[in-house]
Amino acid sequence: MTQTQAGPTAGASSSSALLEVTNLRKYFPVKSSGLIRRTIAQVQAVDGVSFQVQAGQSLGLVGESGCGKSTTGRLITRLLDPTSGSMKFEGQEIGHLNRKQMLPLRREIQMIFQDPYSSLNPRHTVGSIIGTPLRVHKIVPEKQVLNRVRELLEVVGLNPEHYNRYPSEFSGGQRQRIGIARALALQPKLLVADEPVSALDVSIQAQVVNLLQDLQKEFGVAFLFIAHDLAVVRHFCPEIAVMYLGKVVEVADRETLYNHPHHPYTQALLSAVPDVKQAAIGGRRERIRLEGDVPSPVNPPSGCRFRTRCWMARDICATQEPPLLQIGPKHKVACHFAGEYGAMPTSPITLHALGVNQDGQPIAGATPSAEDLNKPGFSDTWTDVATHTHASSGMATDAPADNRADKHEGGEGGSIR
């Protein structure tokens, strides 16, 4: 691995972030049956999630059903209250605001819901649905609401004269456009798009995704784009985070994640995506088949949550939870044996960060890394997968080319196509 591109410092990244989520958790109580209902367990839907969304940019959140993507989106919009953790919007903590305190922020954070059928009130006309946010927040005078509704309908590609129709008179794609118009009515800075195209036909999906891209360019809206369709996310988002069983297991820029995934779960996800271009030119990824079922979020496995389905699992995976370790300028991964498929290291890369031996047992006198591994964003230093040592953008840029080649030549975790 050669570091040739300088990454932004963690401090600089944090200061420019529109949304900063740190160690976010949401547990749902499981109640016993009977007259006195006691809490007997907790569903750990979201457990220690950290990420950033920059102003005007898009972050994709992907993973299989039940991994906590939609719950994360609802926490950010405060449709759900977090159990713990921090959510900062433009530097302001919003995780513990009450309903009245959140009202001004509703203008800044809006949501596009997954189901275009159930998210629109069938008893209200389109004009009423889109106009309600304008009236509640007094964005425009009452006499101008109808004109603004017509403008929004035109922006999303609908006939502005259809404001007096009901949702049942529109197709699925048109209903989703109505939902987008409603979300844009308040001119938000952040849109949480919860699988906005999963319920639509493929041809309509492309139209809606292109519409969202056009709106982002025109209005400078930031997106948290939640989806399980990896092809759509690759097209829309320059940065992507992968979730598994309530945790972020890998986050990277688009090219790094799709071309050089380092977490076994990400590798398995990408291997399942049909790639027509690769099939035509050869060199298609080997299909990775995971064995076993996804564990229950009520009683997740100890250590690494993916270890029960992972072909690289060792003793340390059961005793120590892998930290979300930065291994490149814009690449983080939560795996003791992070590396490209077929070239994963034989010894854990997290030993220094955790202060343990290869079996996951604490080493006498060793102290875990003082670095805050839960902090969102990227630093200008990272752990080199090949050498298991710290590297930095300055080292990569200033070192002679021959030395850099010698340093990484023959190291474990190299690129294999």
VENVEN-V333427 format. One record per residue. N is the residue number from 1. RES is the residue in one letter. SS is DSSP state (A for helix, B for strand, O for the rest). PHI is phi in radians with two decimals (none if undefined). OMEGA is omega in whole degrees, -180 to 180 (NA if undefined). Layout:
N & RES & SS & PHI & OMEGA
N & RES & SS & PHI & OMEGA
This chain:
1 & M & O & none & -179
2 & T & O & -2.02 & 180
3 & Q & O & -1.62 & -178
4 & T & O & -2.07 & -177
5 & Q & O & -2.12 & -179
6 & A & O & -1.26 & 177
7 & G & O & -1.70 & 179
8 & P & O & -1.20 & 177
9 & T & O & -1.23 & -179
10 & A & A & -1.09 & -179
11 & G & A & -1.14 & -180
12 & A & A & -1.17 & -180
13 & S & A & -1.14 & -178
14 & S & A & -1.15 & -175
15 & S & A & -1.18 & -177
16 & S & O & -1.71 & -176
17 & A & B & -1.31 & 174
18 & L & B & -1.30 & 179
19 & L & B & -2.20 & 179
20 & E & B & -2.27 & -178
21 & V & B & -1.93 & -177
22 & T & B & -2.26 & 172
23 & N & B & 0.92 & -176
24 & L & B & -1.32 & 180
25 & R & B & -2.32 & 172
26 & K & B & -2.48 & 178
27 & Y & B & -1.94 & 175
28 & F & B & -1.80 & -178
29 & P & B & -1.25 & 173
30 & V & B & -1.82 & -175
31 & K & B & -1.67 & 175
32 & S & O & -1.38 & 176
33 & S & O & -1.47 & 179
34 & G & O & 1.97 & -176
35 & L & O & -1.19 & 178
36 & I & O & -1.77 & -175
37 & R & O & -1.60 & -180
38 & R & O & -1.79 & 175
39 & T & B & -1.36 & -177
40 & I & B & -1.89 & 179
41 & A & B & -2.88 & 179
42 & Q & B & -2.28 & 172
43 & V & B & -1.49 & -176
44 & Q & B & -1.51 & -174
45 & A & B & -1.17 & 176
46 & V & B & -2.28 & -171
47 & D & B & -2.43 & 175
48 & G & B & 1.43 & -178
49 & V & B & -1.57 & 178
50 & S & B & -2.37 & 175
51 & F & B & -2.93 & 177
52 & Q & B & -2.26 & 169
53 & V & B & -2.21 & -180
54 & Q & B & -1.41 & 179
55 & A & O & -1.05 & 178
56 & G & O & 1.32 & -178
57 & Q & O & -1.92 & -179
58 & S & B & -2.22 & 172
59 & L & B & -2.04 & 177
60 & G & B & -1.56 & 178
61 & L & B & -2.12 & -174
62 & V & B & -2.14 & 180
63 & G & O & 2.68 & -178
64 & E & O & -1.31 & -178
65 & S & O & -1.03 & 178
66 & G & O & 1.56 & -177
67 & C & O & -1.49 & 177
68 & G & O & 1.87 & -178
69 & K & A & -1.10 & -177
70 & S & A & -1.15 & 177
71 & T & A & -1.09 & 177
72 & T & A & -1.06 & 178
73 & G & A & -1.09 & 180
74 & R & A & -1.23 & 175
75 & L & A & -1.18 & -178
76 & I & A & -1.16 & 177
77 & T & O & -1.45 & 179
78 & R & O & 1.09 & 167
79 & L & O & -1.31 & 172
80 & L & O & -2.21 & 176
81 & D & O & -1.63 & -179
82 & P & O & -1.25 & 174
83 & T & O & -1.31 & 176
84 & S & B & -2.83 & 180
85 & G & B & 1.83 & -175
86 & S & B & -2.18 & 172
87 & M & B & -2.29 & -178
88 & K & B & -1.98 & 177
89 & F & B & -1.98 & -174
90 & E & O & 0.92 & 178
91 & G & O & 1.47 & -179
92 & Q & B & -1.69 & 178
93 & E & B & -1.23 & -177
94 & I & O & -2.02 & -174
95 & G & O & -1.17 & -175
96 & H & O & -2.11 & 178
97 & L & O & -1.31 & 177
98 & N & O & -1.43 & -174
99 & R & A & -1.08 & -179
100 & K & A & -1.17 & 180
101 & Q & A & -1.20 & -179
102 & M & A & -1.38 & -174
103 & L & A & -0.95 & 178
104 & P & A & -1.10 & -178
105 & L & A & -1.35 & 177
106 & R & A & -1.07 & 178
107 & R & A & -1.19 & -174
108 & E & O & -1.59 & -176
109 & I & B & -2.16 & 180
110 & Q & B & -2.19 & -175
111 & M & B & -2.33 & 171
112 & I & B & -1.82 & -172
113 & F & O & -1.49 & -174
114 & Q & O & -1.20 & -173
115 & D & O & -1.71 & -179
116 & P & O & -1.27 & -180
117 & Y & O & -1.58 & -176
118 & S & O & -1.49 & -177
119 & S & O & -1.49 & 177
120 & L & O & -1.99 & -180
121 & N & O & -1.24 & -176
122 & P & O & -1.19 & -179
123 & R & O & -1.55 & -178
124 & H & O & -1.88 & 174
125 & T & B & -1.31 & 179
126 & V & A & -1.05 & 179
127 & G & A & -1.07 & 178
128 & S & A & -1.22 & -179
129 & I & A & -1.09 & -177
130 & I & A & -1.35 & -177
131 & G & A & -1.38 & -178
132 & T & A & -1.01 & 178
133 & P & A & -1.04 & 180
134 & L & A & -1.13 & -179
135 & R & A & -1.32 & -178
136 & V & A & -1.08 & -177
137 & H & O & -1.66 & 177
138 & K & O & 0.93 & -179
139 & I & O & -1.23 & 179
140 & V & O & -2.30 & 176
141 & P & O & -1.05 & -176
142 & E & A & -0.96 & -178
143 & K & A & -1.19 & -177
144 & Q & A & -1.80 & -177
145 & V & A & -1.07 & -177
146 & L & A & -1.08 & 178
147 & N & A & -1.11 & 179
148 & R & A & -1.18 & 177
149 & V & A & -1.05 & 179
150 & R & A & -1.10 & 178
151 & E & A & -1.08 & -179
152 & L & A & -1.14 & 177
153 & L & A & -1.07 & 179
154 & E & A & -1.22 & 179
155 & V & A & -1.06 & -178
156 & V & O & -1.59 & 173
157 & G & O & 1.48 & 178
158 & L & O & -1.95 & 179
159 & N & O & -1.21 & -178
160 & P & A & -1.12 & 179
161 & E & A & -1.43 & -179
162 & H & A & -1.63 & -177
163 & Y & O & -1.12 & -177
164 & N & O & -1.67 & 177
165 & R & O & -1.59 & 180
166 & Y & B & -1.74 & -178
167 & P & A & -0.97 & -178
168 & S & A & -1.15 & -180
169 & E & A & -1.59 & -178
170 & F & O & -2.05 & 175
171 & S & O & -1.36 & -179
172 & G & A & -1.07 & 179
173 & G & A & -1.13 & 178
174 & Q & A & -1.19 & 178
175 & R & A & -1.12 & 179
176 & Q & A & -1.15 & 176
177 & R & A & -1.14 & 176
178 & I & A & -1.12 & 177
179 & G & A & -1.07 & 178
180 & I & A & -1.16 & 178
181 & A & A & -1.08 & 179
182 & R & A & -1.10 & -180
183 & A & A & -1.17 & -178
184 & L & A & -1.45 & -174
185 & A & O & -1.01 & -177
186 & L & O & -1.61 & -178
187 & Q & O & 0.91 & -176
188 & P & O & -1.28 & 175
189 & K & O & -1.60 & -179
190 & L & B & -2.34 & 174
191 & L & B & -2.01 & 174
192 & V & B & -1.65 & -178
193 & A & B & -1.74 & -176
194 & D & B & -1.58 & -180
195 & E & O & 0.82 & -172
196 & P & O & -1.22 & -177
197 & V & O & -2.13 & -174
198 & S & O & -1.19 & -178
199 & A & O & -1.63 & -174
200 & L & O & -1.92 & 174
201 & D & O & -1.14 & -175
202 & V & A & -1.05 & -179
203 & S & A & -1.13 & 179
204 & I & A & -1.29 & 178
205 & Q & A & -0.96 & -179
206 & A & A & -1.08 & 180
207 & Q & A & -1.10 & -177
208 & V & A & -1.19 & 179
209 & V & A & -1.11 & 178
210 & N & A & -1.12 & 176
211 & L & A & -1.09 & 180
212 & L & A & -1.09 & 178
213 & Q & A & -1.12 & 178
214 & D & A & -1.11 & 180
215 & L & A & -1.15 & 178
216 & Q & A & -1.12 & 179
217 & K & A & -1.16 & -176
218 & E & A & -1.33 & -173
219 & F & A & -1.88 & 179
220 & G & O & 1.19 & -179
221 & V & O & -1.41 & 173
222 & A & B & -1.52 & -177
223 & F & B & -2.19 & 159
224 & L & B & -1.82 & -170
225 & F & B & -1.76 & -177
226 & I & B & -1.69 & -178
227 & A & O & -2.84 & 170
228 & H & O & -2.01 & 176
229 & D & O & -1.57 & -174
230 & L & A & -1.17 & 180
231 & A & A & -1.18 & 179
232 & V & A & -1.14 & -179
233 & V & A & -1.12 & 179
234 & R & A & -1.08 & -180
235 & H & A & -1.23 & -170
236 & F & A & -1.74 & -167
237 & C & O & -1.99 & 176
238 & P & O & -1.34 & 178
239 & E & B & -2.35 & -171
240 & I & B & -2.38 & 174
241 & A & B & -2.05 & -179
242 & V & B & -1.88 & 180
243 & M & B & -1.93 & 174
244 & Y & B & -2.53 & 175
245 & L & O & 0.89 & 173
246 & G & O & 1.54 & -177
247 & K & B & -2.24 & 171
248 & V & B & -1.44 & -178
249 & V & B & -1.80 & 178
250 & E & B & -2.78 & 176
251 & V & B & -2.50 & -176
252 & A & B & -2.85 & 172
253 & D & B & -1.23 & -171
254 & R & A & -0.99 & -175
255 & E & A & -1.15 & -179
256 & T & A & -1.13 & -175
257 & L & A & -1.14 & -176
258 & Y & A & -1.41 & -178
259 & N & A & -1.69 & -177
260 & H & O & -2.42 & 178
261 & P & O & -1.17 & -177
262 & H & O & -1.99 & 178
263 & H & O & -1.69 & -179
264 & P & A & -0.98 & -180
265 & Y & A & -1.21 & 177
266 & T & A & -1.07 & 179
267 & Q & A & -1.08 & 179
268 & A & A & -1.18 & 178
269 & L & A & -1.06 & -176
270 & L & A & -1.19 & 180
271 & S & A & -1.19 & -179
272 & A & O & -1.53 & -178
273 & V & O & -1.53 & 176
274 & P & O & -1.11 & 180
275 & D & O & -2.22 & -176
276 & V & A & -1.11 & -178
277 & K & A & -1.13 & 179
278 & Q & A & -1.14 & 180
279 & A & A & -1.13 & -178
280 & A & A & -1.31 & -176
281 & I & A & -1.69 & -178
282 & G & O & 1.57 & 179
283 & G & O & 1.37 & -179
284 & R & O & -1.18 & -180
285 & R & O & -1.05 & 174
286 & E & O & -1.21 & -179
287 & R & O & -1.25 & 179
288 & I & O & -1.80 & -179
289 & R & O & -1.82 & 179
290 & L & O & -1.47 & 179
291 & E & O & -1.76 & 178
292 & G & O & 1.48 & -179
293 & D & O & -1.71 & 175
294 & V & O & -1.17 & 180
295 & P & O & -1.09 & 180
296 & S & O & -1.33 & 176
297 & P & O & -1.21 & 175
298 & V & O & -1.28 & -179
299 & N & O & -2.41 & -177
300 & P & O & -1.20 & 179
301 & P & O & -1.10 & 175
302 & S & O & -1.24 & 179
303 & G & O & 1.15 & 179
304 & C & O & -1.34 & -177
305 & R & O & -1.29 & -179
306 & F & O & -1.61 & -171
307 & R & A & -1.11 & -178
308 & T & A & -1.24 & -180
309 & R & A & -2.15 & -172
310 & C & O & -1.73 & 179
311 & W & O & -1.40 & -180
312 & M & O & -1.77 & -172
313 & A & O & -1.08 & 176
314 & R & O & -2.28 & -177
315 & D & A & -1.04 & -178
316 & I & A & -1.11 & -179
317 & C & A & -1.18 & 180
318 & A & A & -1.53 & -175
319 & T & A & -1.78 & -176
320 & Q & O & -2.22 & 174
321 & E & O & -1.34 & -178
322 & P & O & -1.22 & 177
323 & P & O & -1.31 & 176
324 & L & O & -1.37 & -170
325 & L & B & -1.63 & 177
326 & Q & B & -1.40 & -178
327 & I & B & -2.12 & 179
328 & G & B & -2.85 & -179
329 & P & O & -0.95 & 177
330 & K & O & -2.41 & -176
331 & H & B & -2.69 & 175
332 & K & B & -2.18 & -180
333 & V & B & -2.58 & 178
334 & A & O & -1.86 & 180
335 & C & O & -2.71 & 178
336 & H & O & -1.16 & -175
337 & F & O & -2.11 & -178
338 & A & O & -1.09 & 178
339 & G & O & 3.05 & 179
340 & E & O & -1.28 & -174
341 & Y & O & -1.04 & -179
342 & G & O & 1.54 & -179
343 & A & O & -2.40 & -179
344 & M & O & -1.30 & -177
345 & P & O & -1.15 & 180
346 & T & O & -1.51 & 177
347 & S & O & -2.10 & -177
348 & P & O & -1.07 & 178
349 & I & O & -1.61 & -174
350 & T & O & -1.79 & -174
351 & L & A & -1.06 & -179
352 & H & A & -1.15 & -178
353 & A & A & -1.15 & -176
354 & L & A & -1.69 & -178
355 & G & O & 1.21 & -178
356 & V & B & -2.25 & 175
357 & N & O & -1.60 & -173
358 & Q & O & -1.20 & 176
359 & D & O & -1.62 & 179
360 & G & O & 1.54 & 180
361 & Q & O & -1.61 & -180
362 & P & B & -1.03 & 178
363 & I & O & -1.62 & -180
364 & A & O & -1.06 & 179
365 & G & O & 1.49 & -180
366 & A & O & -1.49 & 179
367 & T & O & -2.08 & 177
368 & P & O & -1.06 & 180
369 & S & O & -1.04 & 179
370 & A & O & -1.36 & -179
371 & E & O & -1.21 & 179
372 & D & O & -1.37 & -175
373 & L & O & -1.37 & 178
374 & N & O & -1.54 & -177
375 & K & O & -1.24 & 179
376 & P & O & -1.24 & 180
377 & G & O & 1.54 & -176
378 & F & O & -2.12 & 178
379 & S & O & -1.74 & 176
380 & D & O & -1.61 & 173
381 & T & B & -2.21 & -179
382 & W & B & -2.72 & 178
383 & T & B & -1.58 & 179
384 & D & O & -1.37 & -177
385 & V & O & -1.10 & -176
386 & A & O & -1.26 & -174
387 & T & O & -1.85 & -178
388 & H & O & 1.07 & 179
389 & T & O & -2.15 & 179
390 & H & B & -1.26 & 174
391 & A & B & -2.28 & 180
392 & S & B & -2.61 & 179
393 & S & A & -1.10 & 179
394 & G & A & -1.15 & 178
395 & M & A & -1.10 & -177
396 & A & A & -1.21 & -176
397 & T & A & -1.42 & -173
398 & D & A & -1.48 & -176
399 & A & O & -1.20 & 176
400 & P & O & -1.06 & -176
401 & A & A & -1.06 & -178
402 & D & A & -1.13 & 180
403 & N & A & -1.14 & 180
404 & R & A & -1.11 & 180
405 & A & A & -1.15 & -180
406 & D & A & -1.14 & -176
407 & K & A & -1.10 & -173
408 & H & A & -1.80 & -176
409 & E & O & -1.20 & 177
410 & G & O & 1.37 & 179
411 & G & O & -1.28 & 178
412 & E & O & -1.28 & 179
413 & G & O & 1.55 & 178
414 & G & O & -1.27 & -175
415 & S & O & -1.36 & 174
416 & I & O & -2.25 & -179
417 & R & O & -1.60 & NA
